[in-house]
Amino acid sequence: MKFSILVDIQLLEGISDPAGATIERALPALGYKEICDVSVGKTIRFTLEATSLSEAQKTSEKICSLFLTNPVIEEAKIVIEELS
Amino acid sequence: MSASVGVVIFPGTNCETDVVEAVSSLGANSELLWHGDENIHGVDSIVIPGGFAHGDYLRPGAIARFSPVMKAVTKFALEGGPVIGICNGFQVLTEAGLLPGALQKNRGLKFLCQPAVLRVETTESILTNKATTGESLHIPINHFEGNYTCNKETLKELQEENRIVLRYVNNPNGSIDDIAGVCNKKRNVVGLMPHPERACNDLLGSTDGQVLFRSLLAA
């Protein structure tokens, strides 16, 4: 079975996010003054072959904690979709 | 026989020649250690210099950590061998788990390339054993992700165990507790964001970095 994995990585609250701050400061110039809490993270997509959804979940979580994120400054959400 | 310093090169490292020049000026030999080689050739100490290892992709140091040379560096460090990581090298050491914490982006929005004044907080480390506690060192910084952070428990441990080796006199980047450099529990692994190799010659405006390399060579 093949699964499409999307990992959404965001900085933990309180971690410096100059890209988010810059975007937030630029928005009022476009007339959007009601926007706050802008944060910039990153997404990583890959295709994974696994025998089951739970195995795909387990493998993705392991890759995330071992490599894709640094738990001191980041957190991740994993979205898994089975490919037909 | 002169001490031999291994200087690690990843693709994207760009301060290795400066480190070689700095240690050579103090009479030491140096050997460049390519990241793909798991052998550290019997060197007496190791420097992981600054730059953008593996393009800083994913996170600074995240990919460098898995380079073959890091297996040998980790073994050397765990056996008590002296290892320092400068700037990107500091980021590599935190990602590799040889030092606690992480380097987040600078407070404010800027890449910082400027002189900095550091205070030596302890002489009990392989980077400061020839320095004096309380001494001020003029050593430049050059980084975007140099804002040291860690959780409360780690910070308390670093403070209580006197493992904050260097602090900024005027914190330029938002680092927690003004931290510019920390060491591990055994005090044989030190990471610092400032570049001592750029302060080892009068032509560069400061020779304050020499005392740190002299410490490493004496370790």
Interface residues (C-beta under 8 A of the other chain):
Chain A: L11 I15 S16 D17 P18 A21 T22 F67 L68 N70 V72 I73
Chain B: L58 R59 A62 F66 T94 E95 G101 A102 Q104 K105 N106 R107 G108 L109 N147 T149 C150 N151 G174
